[in-house]
Amino acid sequence: MNDIVSGIMTIAEREPGRTAIVDGRGREITYGELARRVSAVRDAMGGGRPGNDARPEDRARPGDRTRPEDRTRPEDRTRPEDRTRPEDRERPGDRARAESGTQPEDPVRVEDRVRPEDGMRPGDGVLFAVRPGVDAVALALGAVAAGGTLVLADPGLAPDVLAARMAATRPAWVISESLLYTLSGPLRRLARRRGLLLPDLADPLPGHPVRHLYTGPWLPGVPRGALRLSRVLRRSSAVPGREVYGADPDQSAAVIFTSGTTARPRGVVHTRGSLAAGLEMFRSAFPLGPGDVVHTDQLMLGLPALLAGATWSLPGGGDLAAELAARRATHTFAVPVHLDRLLRETPRLPGTLRYLLLGAAPAPPGVLRRAIEAGPEVLSVYAMTEALPIAIASAREKLAQAEGDLLGEPLPGVGVRVAEDGELFVSGPHLAWRYLGEEPLREVATGDLVRLEGDRLVLLGRKKDMILRDGVNIYPGLYESGIAALPGVAEAAIVGLSDPETGDEEVVLAVVPSEGYDEGLLRKALPEIVDAAALPDRIEPLDAFPRSGRADKLDRAALRDLVARRA
């Protein structure tokens, strides 16, 4: 399989009546209906239309910018005064119809239709702002099928960072919920006071016109001429099929921003082929097929479920354990910190759950032990944005590892290289095509220091987290999991505090105590786990570690500041 959309279309052709997705409210959609919606969105955005084909040499490469002559013409631009015409406002009954699936009888206006010559060009950016759900899946797949490159709208970024990302990607389309048009337009000030920062979705890059497709009822702020998903689906005559316009594995499919300054945003460009290869690696790493139910809001686990003919169950925001039981889930994904909270309240997970995948951050030994006791097979996924996934190890294997954090054997197809300084480099068919605006990648530096034990990768720590004391390199990851497994220790992290006079570093062991913590006993136990040259200068017990990001990863910089103030 070399394309995510074609793979799902193939399943739909074979078993159109099988349940593909269950949404957060428990409503089901079949593979056949999902394929119809994907095809309708593809056609609405101009993909697959006669006369709109592009020769391979004309296709936009990932990261390429739209040329001036390719942009929407001035007469097609959205004017601010046109955004809220009375006839476009939500009419009585529209909300109920949208929820029930029935639609009003007003036809799609001629001026709202995408003409073939104005449709999607392969590689065009698509600013995407739709929360996880059936609509989000259909819209995302349909946009990619039409030739678009998804650019996720992150609601937590500073305005200058958002502006830099819009300038770098220059989206030609915006796909959004109608509510977000309102919150980024008429109610922008209110949204900002609540901490929601969004680009102006109606005009994300001033002077660069875009087309719009939205889901939900009409609300103030939705631009004139925007296509409404419910109308698109009602009027579509698309015939689903695996032959999808622009099914080129080298076509860009998504830009995922990781870091970078406002002057140079760091965007990872994945192609349809690289994403498909990564999804296939996930699917082959553990049993998954028809009859299985994968409960997650993570695309990189939900899409493999669809490619395997399984059912993707989307969380509804309630108690996770209760949802797993109600949906009879067989697979799920969790971030270690969130799983820890769940297992403290619900020590046993439903018997239908066979696989629990952990990722996004290292899991402390205590969490791994509780996860195993909860019932399912527990697998820890090692991955990075540029290469999804790299390796998978079971919780039991990780607990049996004497030193360092076991990552597991590289998955079939993943190439690894360990540099002289111990840094891991990764390559393979799942590797991202490039960083936005840069040359294609052949391999990528992970920033992780590892060693090979046979065919298995063992994590020693982050390269930037290495500590230097008395001329000795100290790798925190080599010892932290062992310390965290000691009685009375819930979590452990080692950081270095630089001495400006000597350039050496003080080694500080920070711990989150659990029941039975005794610092004296901890100090006596450390020489059995930590090399003499790496023993801490001091131990700092803390109520909790500072964390950051959606995955609640340990914030080492904040931890250094915290222990420095306690010196």
N, C-alpha and C positions, 0 to 999 in steps of 0.2 A: 504494500500500500504506500503510495507516494503523495497522497492528498487527503486531507481530513474530510473535506466536503464530499468527494466522490465515495469515500469509504462508508459514510453514513447513508448516502443515497443508495448504495448497493444493498445495505441491510434493509432499507425501506422497500426496495423492489422485491426482495426475497420474502420479507414478513411484514407487510404493511399494517397488519392489525395488531402487532405486538406493542405493548406499552413502552414508550420511549422515555417519557419524563412524567414525574409526578411533582406538581408545584407545591409551594409552601402551604397552600390551603388543602392539599390532598387531591386536586383535580388532575386527571390523567390526559395525556395526549399520546397518540399512537405514532409509530414511525412513519406511516403513510401521511398523516396530517402534518407532522414536522417537516417532511420532505416537501409537501405542498407549500407550506409557509416559507421555507427557505427559497424555493423556486420563485414564489411570488415576490419576495423582497429582492432577489437577484434581478428579476425582470423590471421591477419598479425603479431600480437604481440604474437601469440602462444596460445591464449585463446580458449577454446572450441574444442581442437583437440583430437582425439582419442589417448589414451596413455599418455596424459598430465594432466590427472585428479589428484587431490590431495585429500587424505582422510582428514576429518575434523581435526583429531589430528595432521596432518602434515602441516596444514595451518599456514602461518606466522601471528602472531598477530600484531595489530597496534603498531609500534614503535620497533618491533623486528629487529635485524640486520641480514643481510645475513651471513650465515655460510660460512667459507672458501670452504667447499666441494660443496657449491651450486653455487659458482661464475662461471662466464664464464671462459672457459679454456684458457690457454696462446695462443693456436693457433687461438683463435677467437678474440684476442685483436686487436684494431685498431692501426696501426703503423703510426707515423707522416708522414713518407715518402709516405704513400699510400693515403693521403687525396686528392690529386689534380691530378689524372690521366687524361691525355688528353682526353681519350675516355669518361670521365664522364662530361666534360665541356658542358655548355649550347650550343646547336647547333642553327643555324638560324631557327627561327620559333617556338622554344620551348616556348617562352614567350607567343606568340599569341595563341598557342595551349592550354597552361595552362589556359588562360583567357577564351577561347571559349569552353573549355571542351573536345576538341579533343586531341588525344595523338599520339605521334610518334609510329612507328611500331616495335621499337626494343624491344625484350622480356626482362623480368626480368632475370637478371643473376642468375644462380643456387646458386652462393656463397652469393647472397644478401638475399636469402630466409631464413626465420626463421624455423629451424627444430623443430619438436615437442618437442624433448628433451631439446632444448635450449630456449623454449618459456617462457612466463611470469609465475612466481610463485606467487600465491596469497600473497599479502602483499608487493611485490617488489615496490621500490620507482621509480617514473617516474618524472624526472625533466622536467617541462612544461614551454615552452617559446614561446607561440603563442598568438598574439594579438586577442582581441574579434572579432569574425566572424564565418561564417558557418564552416570553417575548424576547428577552435578552439573548437566549440561545439561537432562536430563529433569525433575529436581526443580525447577530454577529456572523453566523454562518452564511446568511444571505449576502451580507456586505462583502465577505471574503470571496464568495462564489462569483460576485459581480466584478471582482478584480481589485477590491479595496484593501487598504492597509489600516487595521484598527489602531487607534491611538486612544488609550483610556484617559478619561478626564478624572484626575485625582482631586477630590474636594478639599484636601488638607494642605495645599501648597500656597506659598506666598505669591502675591500677584505678579511680581517680577519674574519669578520662576515659571509661572504659568505662561506669561507672555513670551518668554524665551522658548518654551517648548512649542507653542503655537507657531512662532516664527520659523522654528527648525523643521516642523512637519508640514506646515501650510495645508491644513485639511481642506478638501474640496467638498466634503459632506459633513453634516452633523446628524447623528442619530441619538435621540434623547427622549426621556420621559417628559411629558408636557409640564409636569410640576417643576422640573429642573429649569425649564425655560423661564418660568415665573420667578423662581428663586435666584436665577442669575440675571434677571431683568427687572421687572417692576418691584419685586421684593428683595432686591440685592442687598440693601442696607440692613434689613431685618436678618437676612441669612448670615451676613458677616458678623452681626452682633451675636449670633448663635454659634459662630465658629465655622460656618460652612463657606468655603472659598471656592468659587467656580469661575471659569472664564465666561465671558458674555457669550452664551451658546448661540444667540441669534446672530452675533457678529464677532466670532472668536479672534479674527485677525483683521482689524480695520483696513479697508482698502482691498481686501482679498475676498471676493464674493464666494458664498457656499450655498449648497442646496441642503434641504432639511427633510428628515423623516422622523416622525414622532409617534409614541405610543401613549395611550391614555386619552381622556377627554380633552377637548379644546380648553385652554386656559390663557389668560392674558400673558403676553410675552411670546407666544408661539408665532413665528414669522408668517407673513402672507405667502401663499404658495407652498407651504410645507405639506408634504405627503403624510397622510394619517394612516397608520398601520391597519386599522380596522377596515378602512376603505380599500386599501391595497389588497387585502385578503379577500374581501367580498367581490371585487371586480376582476380578480386575477383569473386568467385562463391558462396559467402555466401548467405544464405536464411534467411532474417530477421525473428525473432520470439521472443516471450517473454521469452522463456526458455534460459536464458543467463548463460554461464559458470560462476561458482563461485558466483551465486546470493545469497550470504550469507549476511544477514543484519549486521552480526558482523564483516564482512571483512572491513578493513580500506580502505577509499576512498580518503582522502585528509589530508595533514599536512599543517596547516596554522600557520605561525610564527607570534607571537604578540610582544614579547620582549625577554629579556634575555641577558646575557653576552656572549662573544665569547666562554667562557669555558663551558657554559651551555645554549644553545639556548632554548627558550621557544616555543615549537611547540605544537599546539592543534591538536590532531588526531581525525578526524571525521570518522565514519563508514558509509557504505551505508545506514544502518538503521537510524542512527541519522540524517543524511542529509535528508532522505526521510521524517522523522517525522517533521522536521522543515519546509520543503517545503509544506507539507500537512497543517501545521498550517497557513502558509502564505495564501495558497489557500482558506482555510475555513474562513479567517478573513474578506474577502470582496468578492463580486460577481466576478467570473472570469470563462469564459467558451468559447465554440466555437463561433467564430464571433468577439471576443475581440482581440484587438491589443495592446500588451504591449511593449512600446518603452523604452528600457533600455540596458545598457551594464553590468548590475549587474546580476550575476548568480543566486542569491537568489530571484530574481523576474522573470528572464527569464525562469528558469527551472520550477517554478510553472505554468507559462503560457503554457509550453509544456505539462505538466502533466494534465492540464485542457482542452487540445485540442484547445487552443487559438493560436494566431500567435505572435511569438517573433520578434519584429522589432529592429534591431541593428542600433544605431546612425551612421551617416556618417561623423560626425565632423563639420557639418554646423550649421546654426542657429537653436537652439532647437525648438523654436516656429514654424518655417517654416517646420521642419521635422515632428513635431507632426501633423500639418495640412495636409501635403502631404501624410503621412501614415494613416491618419484617426485614430490616436492612441486613445485608450480608457483608458489606464493606463500608468503612467510613475513614475519615481523615481527621486528625486533630493536631493542634500545636501543643507541645508539652505543657506549657503553663496552663492553658485552658483545660487540658485533660486532667491535670493535677487537681484543679478545682472540682471537676466533675466527679472524679473517683473518690474524693473525700466525702462527697454527699451520696454517691451511688457506687459502692464498692464492686458490685456485680453488674455486668452489662448483659443485655438480652441474649438468649441462647442462639438466636438466628445469626448473630454477628460472628463471622469466621475470621475476618481480617481487620485489624486496626492499624492504619498507617500513620506514622509520626513524621513530622518534617518541620522545616523553617528555622529550627533552632535545636541545639543539643538537648537531649533529655537526661535529667539527673537520674542516677541509679534508683533512687526511691520511687520515682514516677514509673520507671520501667518495671520494677517489681510489682507495683500496684496494678499496672496495666496487664501484666501476665496473669495475676490473680483474678482479674476481672473476667477472664474467660477466653477471648479471641487470640488468634495468632497475632503477635505484635511485630511489625516491621518498621524499621527506621530508614527513611529515604534521605540520601545525600544528593543534593542537586544545587544548581545555581541558575540564575536567570539566563545566562548564555548557553547553558547545557542542561536540559531537563530530560531525564535524571542522569546520575553518574553511577551510583552504587546503592545497594540495599542490603541491610544486615538485620537479622532478627534480634529481638530484645535479649533473648537468652544468650546469643553469641556475644552481644555487647557487654553483658554482665560478666561473662566468663573471661573477658579480656583483662590481662593483668596490668598492662601499662598503656596509656593513651586511650583514645576513643575509636573503637573499631568502626570503620565505614563499610567494610565488606568488599567483595570482589567487584571490579568494574563490570557493569552489565555488558552482555554481548554486543559488539559493535562500538563500544566506547574505547577510545585510545587514551592511554595515560603516559605521561613522561614526568619523572622526578628530576628536577634540576639539581645542580651541585649543592645549592644552599637548602635543598629539601622542599622547595616549592613545587606543588603539583600543577601540571599543565594537562589540559583535557582537549581531545578532538573527537570527531566522529560525525555521522550523518545528522545527528540531532543538534550539532553546533550551530549557533546563530550565524546568519549570513554575514553580518557586519555590525559595527557601531555606526550610528547615524552619521552620514557624511564622511565615513572613513573607508579604507580599503577592506576587501573581504578577509574574513578570519580563516586561518588554517588551524590554529589552536588558541586556547585562551588560558591565561594565568588565573588560577583560582584564588590566590592570596593565602592558601592554606599550606602549612608545612606538614608533610606526611613522611611515613616510612613504609616500605613494602615488607610484609611478612608472608613470604611465599607469593601468592596471587592476591593477597588481601591488603587493602589500604588501611593504615592506622593514622588517625589524625593526631598531630602533636600540638597544634594551635595555629592561630592566625599569624602570618608573617609579621604584621604590624604590631602584634601583641608580645613578640619576643622580648624578654628582659635580659639586660646585660649587667652582670655584677662580678667584679673581680676578674674580668676577662672571660667569664663563662657565660655561654648562651643558655638561657633558661626558657623552656617552652611550657607555658602554663597548662595547655591541654593534655600534656603527658601525665599530669598528676591530679587534675581537678576531679575527674570522675572517681578515682580511687579514694580521695579524701571525702567526697560527698557520700560514699558508701559506708563510711565509719558510723558507729552508733552515736546518736546525738547530733548528727550533722544532716541538715536537709539539703543545703546547697553550698558549694564552695567555688571560689574564684580567686586567682592569683593575679595581682597587678604590680607594676613597678612604678616607683616614684623617683623621678630623676633628681640628683643632687647637682645643682648648677655649678658648684665649685669643682667637684671631682669628675662629673660626667657619669659616675656610677649610679646604680639604682638601688633603692631600698625595696626589698621584696616583702609584700604585704599579703597575707592570706586573709581574705574576707569570708566569713561563714554566716549562714542563716541557721541558728540552732534549732534543733527539734527536741522532743522529750528526752531527758537524760543527758543533756549536754554538760560536759565538764572540760574546761580548757586544759587543765592539767593532764587529764587522760588523753586528750587530743594531741598535746605536745609529745607525749610518750609514744603515741602510735605513729606519728609522722615519719620518723627515720625508717620505718618498715615500708613506707610507700614512696617517700620523696628522697631523691639523691642528696647526699650531704651538701653538695655545692648549690642545691636549689632550696634548701630549708628556709622557711620564712624568717625575716627579722622580727616581725610581730604578727599577731593575730587580732583581727577586728571582728567581733560578733555584731551583726546587724539584724534589724527586724525584717528587712526585705532588701533585695537588690534592685537598683534602678533599672528600668527596662524602657525600650523604645520600639516604635514601629508596630505594624498590625500584628506581627507574630510575637510581640512582647519579648524580643531578644534582649539579652543582657547588654546594657549600655556601659561598656568598660570605661569610656572617658568620664562618664558621670560617676562611676564607682571610684575611679582614681581621685576625682575631686572630693568625693565624700570621705574617703579614708585619709586624704591629705589634711582635711579640716580637723580630723580627730587625732592627729599626731600630737 
